[in-house]
Amino acid sequence: MNKPITATKNYTIHNPKKQSYRMTLPNKFFKEYNIEKSLELGLNLTLENENAVINYIHPNPDKYVTRKLLLSNHTIRIPSSIGDSLSAFNHSVNWSATKNKNKMKFKAQTTHKPDTMQESNLSKIKNYRMKPTVNKSGTQEHFDLYLTETEFKALNWSKNEQFVFNIININNKLGLQITPVENTSKKLIRNFNSSGFKQNDARIYIPKAIVRSLDMVNKKCTVNHKNNSIVIYKDLI
């Protein structure tokens, strides 16, 4: 594998009303790797030195969502659900890149340190497998977290509760927190629904970009709660 090349850049919200996040890749990457066309890159999230890292990979492994790296202005988007969950409001990024004959990887280490939780401080709700739901035409995919009436009651949420997503650090691995919204939140606010089968259960839609970037698809996960927040992480195999 070639020696990594590095650079520092900033990423910003270009359109705050639409939570449109994007980053600009350093020019040296295009020159070093002779990139002469726009590319579809897979995206996943990792943790390095307690900082959140956004990885863009080409060619894309099928399990990740993709975003296009534009040759015209060297920019690539961050899915809004991921930008929100990382509190990605105008941070600097330490870029590095590696390439071998089979794979090219651009790594953006952000300045964001996800909040830290310990498994020992969480109350387990259940084991859960993140299975995708696909529409009839097979063109759209999403993920649902279903909570029974008893499980939902443990959260002390009201039926009108709204929530946001946060990427968190659980014992040095990334997980997802679903927490009631604060009035000062800059994030996109979500609502939950009942399943339609019971009056006081809950079905929570989780964006596919989050589930796929955390490599949770069809993986056994543990669903916990702490106070009134839901905490989900992938089980170690």
Contacts in CASP RR format, 6 or more apart in sequence:
PFRMAT RR
TARGET T0000
AUTHOR 0000-0000-0000
METHOD contacts of the structure
MODEL  1
MNKPITATKNYTIHNPKKQSYRMTLPNKFFKEYNIEKSLELGLNLTLENE
NAVINYIHPNPDKYVTRKLLLSNHTIRIPSSIGDSLSAFNHSVNWSATKN
KNKMKFKAQTTHKPDTMQESNLSKIKNYRMKPTVNKSGTQEHFDLYLTET
EFKALNWSKNEQFVFNIININNKLGLQITPVENTSKKLIRNFNSSGFKQN
DARIYIPKAIVRSLDMVNKKCTVNHKNNSIVIYKDLI
1 98 0 8 1.000
1 99 0 8 1.000
1 100 0 8 1.000
2 98 0 8 1.000
2 99 0 8 1.000
2 100 0 8 1.000
4 96 0 8 1.000
4 97 0 8 1.000
4 98 0 8 1.000
5 28 0 8 1.000
5 29 0 8 1.000
5 32 0 8 1.000
5 96 0 8 1.000
5 97 0 8 1.000
6 94 0 8 1.000
6 95 0 8 1.000
6 96 0 8 1.000
6 97 0 8 1.000
7 26 0 8 1.000
7 28 0 8 1.000
7 29 0 8 1.000
7 94 0 8 1.000
7 95 0 8 1.000
7 96 0 8 1.000
8 92 0 8 1.000
8 93 0 8 1.000
8 94 0 8 1.000
8 95 0 8 1.000
9 23 0 8 1.000
9 24 0 8 1.000
9 25 0 8 1.000
9 26 0 8 1.000
9 92 0 8 1.000
9 93 0 8 1.000
9 95 0 8 1.000
10 90 0 8 1.000
10 91 0 8 1.000
10 92 0 8 1.000
10 93 0 8 1.000
11 21 0 8 1.000
11 22 0 8 1.000
11 23 0 8 1.000
11 24 0 8 1.000
11 78 0 8 1.000
11 88 0 8 1.000
11 90 0 8 1.000
11 91 0 8 1.000
11 93 0 8 1.000
11 108 0 8 1.000
11 110 0 8 1.000
12 21 0 8 1.000
12 22 0 8 1.000
12 90 0 8 1.000
13 19 0 8 1.000
13 20 0 8 1.000
13 21 0 8 1.000
13 88 0 8 1.000
13 89 0 8 1.000
13 90 0 8 1.000
14 20 0 8 1.000
14 21 0 8 1.000
14 22 0 8 1.000
18 80 0 8 1.000
19 80 0 8 1.000
19 83 0 8 1.000
19 84 0 8 1.000
19 187 0 8 1.000
19 188 0 8 1.000
20 77 0 8 1.000
20 80 0 8 1.000
21 77 0 8 1.000
21 78 0 8 1.000
21 79 0 8 1.000
21 80 0 8 1.000
21 82 0 8 1.000
21 83 0 8 1.000
21 88 0 8 1.000
22 75 0 8 1.000
22 76 0 8 1.000
22 77 0 8 1.000
22 78 0 8 1.000
23 54 0 8 1.000
23 75 0 8 1.000
23 76 0 8 1.000
23 78 0 8 1.000
23 93 0 8 1.000
23 108 0 8 1.000
24 73 0 8 1.000
24 74 0 8 1.000
24 75 0 8 1.000
25 69 0 8 1.000
25 74 0 8 1.000
25 75 0 8 1.000
25 76 0 8 1.000
25 95 0 8 1.000
25 106 0 8 1.000
26 74 0 8 1.000
26 95 0 8 1.000
27 74 0 8 1.000
29 35 0 8 1.000
29 95 0 8 1.000
29 97 0 8 1.000
29 106 0 8 1.000
30 71 0 8 1.000
30 74 0 8 1.000
32 97 0 8 1.000
33 97 0 8 1.000
33 99 0 8 1.000
33 104 0 8 1.000
35 69 0 8 1.000
35 71 0 8 1.000
36 71 0 8 1.000
37 71 0 8 1.000
38 68 0 8 1.000
38 69 0 8 1.000
38 70 0 8 1.000
38 71 0 8 1.000
38 72 0 8 1.000
39 58 0 8 1.000
39 68 0 8 1.000
39 69 0 8 1.000
40 58 0 8 1.000
40 60 0 8 1.000
40 66 0 8 1.000
40 67 0 8 1.000
40 68 0 8 1.000
40 69 0 8 1.000
41 56 0 8 1.000
41 57 0 8 1.000
41 58 0 8 1.000
41 60 0 8 1.000
41 66 0 8 1.000
41 67 0 8 1.000
41 68 0 8 1.000
41 69 0 8 1.000
41 76 0 8 1.000
41 106 0 8 1.000
42 56 0 8 1.000
42 57 0 8 1.000
42 58 0 8 1.000
42 60 0 8 1.000
42 61 0 8 1.000
42 64 0 8 1.000
42 65 0 8 1.000
42 66 0 8 1.000
42 67 0 8 1.000
43 54 0 8 1.000
43 55 0 8 1.000
43 56 0 8 1.000
43 57 0 8 1.000
43 64 0 8 1.000
43 65 0 8 1.000
43 66 0 8 1.000
43 67 0 8 1.000
43 78 0 8 1.000
43 79 0 8 1.000
43 82 0 8 1.000
43 209 0 8 1.000
43 213 0 8 1.000
44 55 0 8 1.000
44 57 0 8 1.000
44 64 0 8 1.000
44 212 0 8 1.000
44 213 0 8 1.000
44 214 0 8 1.000
44 215 0 8 1.000
45 52 0 8 1.000
45 53 0 8 1.000
45 54 0 8 1.000
45 55 0 8 1.000
45 82 0 8 1.000
45 167 0 8 1.000
45 174 0 8 1.000
45 213 0 8 1.000
45 214 0 8 1.000
46 53 0 8 1.000
46 55 0 8 1.000
46 174 0 8 1.000
47 53 0 8 1.000
47 114 0 8 1.000
47 169 0 8 1.000
47 172 0 8 1.000
47 173 0 8 1.000
47 174 0 8 1.000
48 109 0 8 1.000
49 109 0 8 1.000
50 113 0 8 1.000
50 114 0 8 1.000
50 116 0 8 1.000
50 169 0 8 1.000
51 109 0 8 1.000
51 110 0 8 1.000
51 111 0 8 1.000
51 112 0 8 1.000
51 113 0 8 1.000
52 86 0 8 1.000
52 109 0 8 1.000
52 110 0 8 1.000
52 112 0 8 1.000
52 113 0 8 1.000
52 114 0 8 1.000
52 167 0 8 1.000
52 174 0 8 1.000
53 107 0 8 1.000
53 108 0 8 1.000
53 109 0 8 1.000
53 110 0 8 1.000
54 78 0 8 1.000
54 82 0 8 1.000
54 86 0 8 1.000
54 107 0 8 1.000
54 108 0 8 1.000
54 110 0 8 1.000
55 105 0 8 1.000
55 106 0 8 1.000
55 107 0 8 1.000
55 108 0 8 1.000
56 67 0 8 1.000
56 69 0 8 1.000
56 76 0 8 1.000
56 105 0 8 1.000
56 106 0 8 1.000
56 107 0 8 1.000
56 108 0 8 1.000
57 64 0 8 1.000
57 103 0 8 1.000
57 104 0 8 1.000
57 105 0 8 1.000
57 106 0 8 1.000
58 69 0 8 1.000
58 103 0 8 1.000
58 104 0 8 1.000
58 105 0 8 1.000
59 103 0 8 1.000
60 66 0 8 1.000
63 212 0 8 1.000
63 215 0 8 1.000
63 217 0 8 1.000
64 212 0 8 1.000
64 213 0 8 1.000
65 79 0 8 1.000
65 208 0 8 1.000
65 209 0 8 1.000
65 212 0 8 1.000
65 213 0 8 1.000
67 76 0 8 1.000
67 77 0 8 1.000
67 78 0 8 1.000
67 79 0 8 1.000
68 76 0 8 1.000
68 77 0 8 1.000
69 75 0 8 1.000
69 76 0 8 1.000
70 76 0 8 1.000
78 88 0 8 1.000
79 207 0 8 1.000
79 209 0 8 1.000
79 210 0 8 1.000
79 213 0 8 1.000
80 188 0 8 1.000
81 165 0 8 1.000
81 188 0 8 1.000
81 207 0 8 1.000
81 209 0 8 1.000
81 210 0 8 1.000
82 88 0 8 1.000
82 167 0 8 1.000
82 209 0 8 1.000
82 210 0 8 1.000
82 213 0 8 1.000
84 164 0 8 1.000
84 165 0 8 1.000
84 187 0 8 1.000
84 188 0 8 1.000
85 164 0 8 1.000
85 165 0 8 1.000
85 166 0 8 1.000
85 167 0 8 1.000
85 176 0 8 1.000
85 187 0 8 1.000
85 210 0 8 1.000
86 110 0 8 1.000
86 112 0 8 1.000
86 114 0 8 1.000
86 167 0 8 1.000
87 112 0 8 1.000
87 166 0 8 1.000
87 187 0 8 1.000
88 110 0 8 1.000
88 112 0 8 1.000
89 186 0 8 1.000
91 110 0 8 1.000
91 111 0 8 1.000
91 112 0 8 1.000
92 110 0 8 1.000
92 111 0 8 1.000
93 108 0 8 1.000
93 109 0 8 1.000
93 110 0 8 1.000
93 111 0 8 1.000
94 108 0 8 1.000
94 109 0 8 1.000
95 106 0 8 1.000
95 107 0 8 1.000
95 108 0 8 1.000
95 109 0 8 1.000
96 106 0 8 1.000
96 107 0 8 1.000
96 109 0 8 1.000
97 104 0 8 1.000
97 105 0 8 1.000
97 106 0 8 1.000
97 107 0 8 1.000
98 104 0 8 1.000
98 105 0 8 1.000
98 107 0 8 1.000
99 105 0 8 1.000
113 169 0 8 1.000
114 166 0 8 1.000
114 167 0 8 1.000
114 168 0 8 1.000
114 169 0 8 1.000
114 174 0 8 1.000
115 166 0 8 1.000
115 168 0 8 1.000
115 169 0 8 1.000
115 177 0 8 1.000
116 168 0 8 1.000
116 169 0 8 1.000
116 170 0 8 1.000
117 168 0 8 1.000
117 169 0 8 1.000
117 170 0 8 1.000
117 177 0 8 1.000
117 226 0 8 1.000
117 231 0 8 1.000
118 170 0 8 1.000
118 171 0 8 1.000
119 170 0 8 1.000
119 171 0 8 1.000
119 224 0 8 1.000
119 233 0 8 1.000
121 226 0 8 1.000
122 224 0 8 1.000
122 225 0 8 1.000
122 226 0 8 1.000
122 231 0 8 1.000
123 154 0 8 1.000
123 224 0 8 1.000
123 225 0 8 1.000
123 226 0 8 1.000
124 222 0 8 1.000
124 223 0 8 1.000
124 224 0 8 1.000
125 147 0 8 1.000
125 151 0 8 1.000
125 154 0 8 1.000
125 223 0 8 1.000
125 224 0 8 1.000
125 225 0 8 1.000
125 230 0 8 1.000
126 151 0 8 1.000
126 222 0 8 1.000
126 223 0 8 1.000
127 220 0 8 1.000
127 221 0 8 1.000
127 222 0 8 1.000
127 223 0 8 1.000
127 235 0 8 1.000
128 145 0 8 1.000
128 220 0 8 1.000
128 221 0 8 1.000
128 222 0 8 1.000
128 223 0 8 1.000
128 232 0 8 1.000
129 218 0 8 1.000
129 219 0 8 1.000
129 220 0 8 1.000
129 221 0 8 1.000
130 143 0 8 1.000
130 206 0 8 1.000
130 211 0 8 1.000
130 216 0 8 1.000
130 217 0 8 1.000
130 218 0 8 1.000
130 219 0 8 1.000
130 221 0 8 1.000
131 143 0 8 1.000
131 217 0 8 1.000
131 218 0 8 1.000
132 141 0 8 1.000
132 142 0 8 1.000
132 143 0 8 1.000
132 208 0 8 1.000
132 211 0 8 1.000
132 217 0 8 1.000
132 218 0 8 1.000
133 141 0 8 1.000
133 142 0 8 1.000
133 143 0 8 1.000
133 144 0 8 1.000
134 140 0 8 1.000
134 141 0 8 1.000
135 141 0 8 1.000
141 208 0 8 1.000
142 205 0 8 1.000
142 206 0 8 1.000
142 207 0 8 1.000
142 208 0 8 1.000
143 205 0 8 1.000
143 206 0 8 1.000
143 207 0 8 1.000
143 208 0 8 1.000
143 211 0 8 1.000
143 217 0 8 1.000
144 203 0 8 1.000
144 204 0 8 1.000
144 205 0 8 1.000
144 206 0 8 1.000
145 178 0 8 1.000
145 203 0 8 1.000
145 204 0 8 1.000
145 206 0 8 1.000
145 223 0 8 1.000
145 230 0 8 1.000
145 232 0 8 1.000
146 195 0 8 1.000
146 201 0 8 1.000
146 202 0 8 1.000
146 203 0 8 1.000
146 204 0 8 1.000
147 155 0 8 1.000
147 201 0 8 1.000
147 202 0 8 1.000
147 203 0 8 1.000
147 204 0 8 1.000
148 198 0 8 1.000
148 201 0 8 1.000
149 198 0 8 1.000
149 199 0 8 1.000
149 200 0 8 1.000
149 201 0 8 1.000
151 202 0 8 1.000
152 200 0 8 1.000
152 201 0 8 1.000
152 202 0 8 1.000
153 200 0 8 1.000
154 225 0 8 1.000
155 225 0 8 1.000
155 228 0 8 1.000
155 229 0 8 1.000
155 230 0 8 1.000
156 228 0 8 1.000
157 180 0 8 1.000
157 192 0 8 1.000
157 202 0 8 1.000
157 228 0 8 1.000
159 200 0 8 1.000
161 180 0 8 1.000
161 192 0 8 1.000
162 180 0 8 1.000
162 181 0 8 1.000
162 189 0 8 1.000
162 190 0 8 1.000
162 191 0 8 1.000
163 178 0 8 1.000
163 179 0 8 1.000
163 180 0 8 1.000
163 181 0 8 1.000
163 189 0 8 1.000
163 190 0 8 1.000
163 191 0 8 1.000
163 192 0 8 1.000
163 204 0 8 1.000
164 178 0 8 1.000
164 179 0 8 1.000
164 181 0 8 1.000
164 185 0 8 1.000
164 187 0 8 1.000
164 188 0 8 1.000
164 189 0 8 1.000
164 190 0 8 1.000
165 176 0 8 1.000
165 177 0 8 1.000
165 178 0 8 1.000
165 187 0 8 1.000
165 190 0 8 1.000
165 206 0 8 1.000
165 207 0 8 1.000
165 210 0 8 1.000
166 176 0 8 1.000
166 177 0 8 1.000
166 178 0 8 1.000
166 179 0 8 1.000
167 174 0 8 1.000
167 175 0 8 1.000
167 176 0 8 1.000
167 177 0 8 1.000
167 210 0 8 1.000
167 214 0 8 1.000
168 174 0 8 1.000
168 175 0 8 1.000
168 176 0 8 1.000
168 177 0 8 1.000
168 231 0 8 1.000
169 175 0 8 1.000
170 231 0 8 1.000
170 233 0 8 1.000
173 233 0 8 1.000
173 234 0 8 1.000
173 236 0 8 1.000
174 214 0 8 1.000
174 233 0 8 1.000
175 214 0 8 1.000
175 231 0 8 1.000
175 232 0 8 1.000
175 233 0 8 1.000
175 234 0 8 1.000
176 206 0 8 1.000
176 210 0 8 1.000
176 214 0 8 1.000
176 231 0 8 1.000
176 232 0 8 1.000
176 233 0 8 1.000
177 229 0 8 1.000
177 230 0 8 1.000
177 231 0 8 1.000
177 232 0 8 1.000
178 204 0 8 1.000
178 206 0 8 1.000
178 229 0 8 1.000
178 230 0 8 1.000
178 231 0 8 1.000
178 232 0 8 1.000
179 228 0 8 1.000
179 229 0 8 1.000
179 230 0 8 1.000
180 228 0 8 1.000
180 229 0 8 1.000
181 187 0 8 1.000
181 189 0 8 1.000
190 204 0 8 1.000
190 205 0 8 1.000
192 202 0 8 1.000
192 203 0 8 1.000
192 204 0 8 1.000
192 205 0 8 1.000
193 202 0 8 1.000
193 203 0 8 1.000
193 205 0 8 1.000
194 200 0 8 1.000
194 201 0 8 1.000
194 202 0 8 1.000
194 203 0 8 1.000
195 201 0 8 1.000
195 202 0 8 1.000
195 203 0 8 1.000
204 230 0 8 1.000
211 217 0 8 1.000
214 234 0 8 1.000
215 234 0 8 1.000
216 232 0 8 1.000
216 234 0 8 1.000
219 234 0 8 1.000
219 235 0 8 1.000
220 234 0 8 1.000
220 235 0 8 1.000
221 232 0 8 1.000
221 233 0 8 1.000
221 234 0 8 1.000
221 235 0 8 1.000
222 232 0 8 1.000
222 233 0 8 1.000
222 235 0 8 1.000
223 230 0 8 1.000
223 231 0 8 1.000
223 232 0 8 1.000
224 230 0 8 1.000
224 231 0 8 1.000
224 232 0 8 1.000
224 233 0 8 1.000
225 231 0 8 1.000
END
